[in-house]
Amino acid sequence: MTERESMPYDVVIVGAGPAGLAAAIRLKQIDEAIEVCILEKGSEVGAHILSGAVVDPRALDELLPDWRQDGCPLAETPVTENHHWMLSQGGKTEMPHLLMPPFMSNDGNYTGSLASLTRWMAEKAESMGVEIFPGFPASEVLFDDDGAVMGVATQDMGVASDGSHKPDYQPGMELHAKYTLFAEGARGHLTKRLKNHFALDAECQPQVYGLGIKELWDIAADKHVPGRVIHTQGWPLSESDSWGGGFLYHQANGQVALGFVTALDYANPHVSPFEEFQRWKQHPAIREVLEGGKRVSYGARAINEGGWQSVPQLAFPGGALIGCSAGFVNVPRIKGTHTAMKSGMLAAESIGDAISAEREKDTLAAYDDALRSSWIADELSKVKNVQPMVAKFGGSLGTLLAGIDMWMRTLKIGLPFTMGHKTDAAATGRADLYPKIKYPKPDGVISFDRLSSVFLSGTNHEEDQPCHLVLKDQTVPERINLPLYAGPEARYCPAGVYEFVEEDGAEPKLQINAQNCVHCKTCDIKDPTQNIEWVTPEGGGGPNYPNM
């Protein structure tokens, strides 16, 4: 075995998203002598960051109070209008905001690129002495002799698809730390292993997810209203007994960010989230905005939707989960940046106390306690039944019941129950029990196919490398998934990675086009047999989002 070099730090952070960067900045605010390193699998900070995004600035105000005057790109576009539409196939009904609890308002929020925000935060962190290494994915958790996390190892570089070493082979490096924070985002592959290793989710509900698919468009100047925020419910998912919704945000520079979230607990395996998004864009109210415009970017990412009851134990010997690795998304608000950042700040404060007391690699119980008594807990506990209610009772009745539940919790009227849910994989039904869905062909103007969409994501992987989409059993796709579930891999993936191909009259075989992968993690989540595992590809691979 090739010996790996190692580097020591006080704190190693996996992931340069809002949570990881907020933790790093807060650590340096506490004590500039704390040595902090961030590993980022994207080719640069922000390359893999994708969100709507309408951002609640609460945590940013706490972390960097002068951000509005300090060149932060988020400050360019405050929210000026807030609309919520209930869509039918050809029409829309505006939902009065008076019916919603006050915390659902977007007053005081900002819309913009989360990737741009993280790049700005990275500059702040580096100016404080944080070392950031983009293009170096953490591929392995390291444990010491006592079983505590002692850091991570980066991915080997220069490995061929057959496992042999190419001429430019370089072994991964070990980064050792007193504490390691995992800020990988939703369905992080190391987080998944840590949950199993330490049984972190033994006493919580399983995490469930939505698939968010997003595009950026340049639109006509007379249609652009900076700060206008629109959310939609209903059609087209109402036709397949699924749920989710769309968003359309008027951002800076004559652009709109629009996208569609499909909850991945849908039962009908014939559903294609990508095609539902394309149908949604053809709704008259959405098409009207886009006509005459130009699509400039595309991407997709899984979103935590489990709520407060799906938050696992956060701390373990030598490390902790922060941000979407743990799952702090407020589902009805469609916001998680502020809670992710706050979790990173709370973890940093706990680590600062530990290091000042000359502790290391113990369990940061103070972090877990602080988070569960913070405003994150207060905010998420008010909305904890929204996802399971809509999932159980459907879009119309479920939304009504969820609204009542939110109002009662806001008014502090005692509601002793917490609803649960099953995994998205387990929710998938047999294909013969559900109708097939005939999706319209793309028109190339408003709606598009997957391959032309992936092109706009800037996705690239070195072709001669081990496939990062690992089948635990090579026979399952043809033996189980195709006959029982009609091969859902070919539909739930928004990037055309999976397809069943027939050659010379032989039985269909699953083909994996790993070079198309946009790292959304949907396959790892939705595969009904849980036979697909997403692992890190070679460093820098994946999408390259400019300002998503």
N, C-alpha and C positions, 0 to 999 in steps of 0.2 A: 504493500500500500504506500502511495506517495505521501511523504510527510508534509503537513501543511504548516505554513508560518502562522504566527499568532500576534495579535496586537491587543494590549490592555486598555480599557477605558473604565471610567466610573459607571457610565450609563450607555448602553447601546439601544437604539430605537430602530425597529423594523418598520419602515414606511414613512415617506415624507409627504403625508397628507396633512389635513388640518390638525388632527389629534397629535401626530408625532411631532410636527413643527411647534405646536403650542407647548407641548411638554418640554421640548428642547429649550425654547425661549424662556419658559418659566424657570427651568433649572439654572440657567445662566443669570436670571434676575435674582435668584436666591443666593447663588454663590458662583461668581465668574470663574472660580478655580475648578469647578466640577468639569471633568472631561467628558464630553458628550459626542457621540457619533451616530449618524443616521444612515442606514442603508436604504436605497431606493431602487426597485427593480426596473423602473422606466429609464429610458435613455437620458432623460433630464427630469428635474423636478417638474411635475405637472403633466408629463407625457401620458400618464395613465389615469389622470384625475378627470372624472366626469360627474357632473351633477347638473340639476335644472338650470340655474340655481337662484332661488330667492333665499337670502341669508338673514337670519336674525343676528344682529351685531352684539348681543348681550355679552358673550364670552370675549369677543374681540375688544369690546369696551373695557373689560376687566384686564385683559392681557396687555394691550397697547392702546391706551386711552387716546392718543393723538393720531390714530390711524387715518382719520378723515383729512387731516392737514398734512399728512406725511407721504403723499404719493401713492396711497393704496388704490389700486384700480377699482376696487369694489365701490368706492365712494362716488364714482361717476354717475351712477343711476339709482337714486332712491325710488322706491315704489310710490307711484302717484295714483294708480287706479287698481281696484281689486274686484275681479268678477268671478263668479262661480256659475257655470252653465250646466244644466241638465239637458243632455242631448237625446233627441229621438233621431230616426234615420234622416229626416229632412229638416228638422227644426230644433229650436233650443228654447229653454226657459231659464231665466235668470233667477238664481236662488237668493232671496234677500239675506243680507249679512246680519240683520237683526235676529235671525233665527239661530245664529251660531254663537257659541260662547265667545267672550271678548278676546281670549287668547288666540283665537283663530284669525284675528285681524292681521294684515300685513303692514299696517301703519308702522313707520319707523324702520322697516326692513329695506334691503337693497337687493337688486338683481344684477347679476354679472357672471363672469367666468370664475369658477372655483379653481381651475388650473392657474389662471392669472393670479388669484389670491395666494395660492401656495407658492408660486414663484416669488412673489413679494415677501411673503413670510420667510422663505428660505434665505433671501438676501439679508433680512433682519437677523436671522439665526446665525448666519456665517459671520456677520459683522460683530457678533458677540463671542465668536470663537468656536461655534459648533462646526464639526467636520461632517460634510454631507458627501456621500459617495453614490451618485446615480449610476445606473447600469450594473449594479452589483446586487442581485437578488439573494436574500437569505434563504438557503435551501435546507438547513438542518439545525435543530435545536441541540445545544451542547449541555450535558449534565455533568456535575462533579461527582465525586465518590459518595457523597451523602444524598444524592438524588436531586439536588437543587439545580435550577437552570444557571449556567455559568456563562451564557452567551450564545452566539450562533456562528455557523459557518456559511460562507458564501458559495455560490454555485461554481463548480468546475467549469472552466472555459476550454474550448477546443476539443470537445468530445464528439466523435462521429456518431451517426445514427446506429451503427452496429456496436457501439460502446468502446471502440478503439480510440486511441489518442492521436489526434492530428498533429502536424508539425508545430502548430502554434499552441499546443496544450498548456494550460496553466491550472494547477490545482487551486481549489478555493482556499480562502484565508479564514482562520478562526479569529473572531473578535470576542474577547473575554470581558466580562463586566461584573461589577458588584450587583447591578440590577439591569434587567433587560425588559424593555417595554415593547409589546406587540401591537402595532398600529397598521395592520395589513389591509384594513377595509373589510367589507362583507365577505364572508366565507374564505378568510385567509387560510392558506394550506397549512402553515405552522400552527395557527390558532386551533384549527381542527384537530391536529395531533395533540396539542396541549390539553384541549378539553377531554380527550380520551385518556391521556396519560394521568392527569390529576383528577379525573371525574368532575370537572368544573361545572358541568350542566346536569349533575345528578339530581338536583333539587329544583330545577326550573323547567318550564315548558320548552319543547324543542323550538329552535329558531325557524321561522318561515320567511319567505322572500318574495319580492316582486322583481320583474325584469324591466328596467328602465331603458328605453331606446330613444336616442336624441339626435336631432339635426340642428345645424345652424343655417339660417337663410339670410341673404341680403334681400331686403324688400324695398318696394317703391317708397320714396320719401313721403308721399301724401298718405300712405297707410301706416307710417311708423309713428308711434306715440310713446316716447321714452318713459319707462316706469310702469306701463300698463301690464298688469298681471292677470292671466286668465287660467282658470282650472275647469276641467270638464269631467262629468260622470255620465254613465248610461251607455248609449250607442257608441261603438259597435259591440262591445263585450256583452251587452245585455242579450244579444241574439244567441250567444253560446253558453249562457248561464255562468259566465265568468265575471270577474269584477276587476276594477282598476280605474284608470282615468288618464286624461291628457293634460298637458300644460302648454301655454304659449306666453312667453315673456318677451316684452319689447325692451331690448337692452341697448347698449351704446353703439355708436357708429352705424346706425341704420339697420341693425340686425335684430332678428328674433331668434330666440332659442325655443324650440318646440320639441315635444316628446310625448311618449306614451308609456305608462306603467301597467303591466299586466301581472296581477297576483299569480304566483306560480303554484297556487293550490288548486288550479283548475282541474276538473275531473276528465273532461273530454280530451283524449290524447290527440285528436285531430286539430286542436287549436294551434295556431301559429302566432305568437306575439308579434313577430315582424310584420306579418300580413295584416294583423289587426291595426297596427300603427299606420300602415299604408292606406287602409280603408278609412281610418279616422281622419287622415289628411284630406280625403275627398268630401268630407262633410261640408255643406255650403258655407257655414260660418268660418271654417278653417281655411278652406280653399280660397275664399275671398281675400284673405290676408296674403296668401302665398302667390297668387296669380301675378305674373309679371316679374316675380323674384327669381333668385338663383340659390340653389342648395350649395353650401360650401364645405360642410363637414358632417360627419356621421360617427356615432359611437353607441356603445351599450354597456350596461353594468348592472349587476344584481344589487338589490337594496334590501336591507333588513326590514322586516315588517312584523316581527314577533311581538314587539312591545315590551313593556316593563317585566311581564311575567317570563320572558325568555332571556333576561339578562342573567348570565351565569355567575358563579363565584369569580371574582375579578383578580384576586391575588393568589399567588402560589410561591413556593420557595424560589427566590431569585428573580421573580418577574411579575408582570401584571398585564392584563388586557386593557386597552384604551380604544376610544373611538368606535368605529363600526366593527372592529374585531369583536367587541362585546355586544354591540347592537343597541345604540341609543337613539334610533330614529323615531321622531314623533310622526306616526303614520298619517293622521288626518291633516297635519300641517305640511306634510311632505318636506320636513326639515330635519337635518341631523348634524349640520356643520357646527352649530353653536354648542350642542351637547357633546359632540366629539371633542371639540377644543377644550371645553370645561373639564371633561374627564382626564385629558392629558395634563391639564394644569393641576388638578387634584392629585394625580399620581406623582407629578414632579414635586409637589409640596411634601408628600409623604416620603419620597426618596431623599429630599433635602434634609429632612429631620433625621432620617436613618443614617445618612452619611456623616452628618455633624455629630451623631452619637457613636460613630465608628462601627456601625453595623454594616453587614453586607450579606446578600444571598439568603435573607430570611423572608418570611411572608409579610407583605405590606398590608397588614390587617387595617391599619389606620386609613389607607386609601379606600378600601372597600367600605368601611364605616362612613368615611366622609362623603363618598359619592351617594350612599343610600340615605343620607340626611341632607343632601344638597338640593338646589333648585332643579337639578336634573330629575331627581326622584319625584319631586312635587309635580313637575310638568308631565312626566310620562305616566304617573299613576292616574292622572285625570283622563287619559286616553287609552288606557290599557285594554279596554274591551272593544274598541272600535274595530280592529282587524277581525277578531273572531266572530263578532256579531254580523259584520257584513258577509264574511265567509259562510256563516251558518244560515243566515236568513235572506241572503241575496241583496242586490244593489238597492232596491227601493225600501223594503221593510227593514233591512239591516242598517241602512243609513239613518232611517228614522229612529230606530232603537238606539243606535250608537249616539245620535244627537241628544236624545233624552238622557242617556247615561253620562255623557260629558257634562251636560248642564247640571245634573244632580250632584256630580262630583265637584264641579266648580262651586256650587252653592253649599258644599260640605254636608249634603244630605247623605246619611249613611247607606252605603251599598256594600254589603259584605262579600259579594261574590266576585270571583275572577274567572273569566272564561278561558278555556284551553284550546289547543289545536293539535293536529297531527302534522307530520312532516309533509312537505310538498311532494316528495316522491311517493309517499303512501297515499296521497290524495288522488293519484292518477288512476283512472278507470280503464277497464278493458275496451278495446276499440269497437268490438261488436255491440256494445251497449249504448253507443253514442253515434249520432249522425255525422257523416262526413261534411266538411265545410268547403264549399267552392269559392275560393277567393278570386277576385277580378285580376286580370293581368295588369301590370303597371303601365301607365301611359307615358312614362319617361319625362313628364312635365311636373307633376305633383307627386306621383307615386313611382317607386323604382324597385329594381331587383336587389338581391342581397350582395351579389358580387360587385356591382358598381358602387354600392353603398360602402362596402369594406374598403374599396380603393380610396374613398374620401377620408377614411380613418387613419391613413398613413401606416397601416399595419404591415409589419415585416418581421420575419423570423429567418435565421440562418437555416437553409433547407437541410443541410447535412448535420443534423444533431438529433439526439434521442427525442422521440415524440413526448411532449409534455402532457398529453392526454392519455392516461394509462388505463387500459382495460384490465380489470382484475381477472376476468375470465374471457378469453378471446371468443368463446362460442356463444356467449349470452346474447349479443345483438341479433344474430340470426336464429338462435334456438328459442329465445323467449321474447325479446322486445319486438321483433318484427311480427310474429304470428299473434301475439296477445295484445300488443299496443300499437300495431301498425307502424312500427319504427319511428317513435316520437323524436328521436335524435335529429331527424331530418327537418323537424318543424320547430322545436323549441330553441334551437341555436339561431341567433340573429346574424350569423356570419358565414353560413354555408360550410361549416367545418365538417359536418357529418352528412353523408349521402349513401344510400343503398344503390349499388350498381350491379348490372347484369352483363356478363360477358359470355358470348358464344352460347347462349341459351342455358347457362348454368344458373343455379339458384342465386338470388341476390346476396351480395356481400357488403358489409359496412366498410366504407372508405373514409378515412380520417384525413382531412386537409388541414393539418395543424398550422400551416403557415397563415391561414385566414383568421386565426383565433384573436379576438379582441379582449380576451381576459375577463369576460363578464362573469364567469363561473357558473352559468346556468346549467351546463351539463353535469357538473359535480353535484348540483342541488336537485335537479328535476328527474334525472334518470331513474325510472321506476324501480329498477333492480339495484340501484346504487353501485353499479359496476364500473363507472367512470370516475377516475380520480384526477383532478387537475394538480399538477406540480409545476414548479418554476422552470421555464425554459432558460436558455442561455441569456446572459445579461443583456439588457437593452432591447430584447425582443418584445413584440406586441405593438399596440397602437402608438401613434405619436400625435396626440391631440394638441392643436395649437392653442386654443382658448376655449375649451369645453368646460 
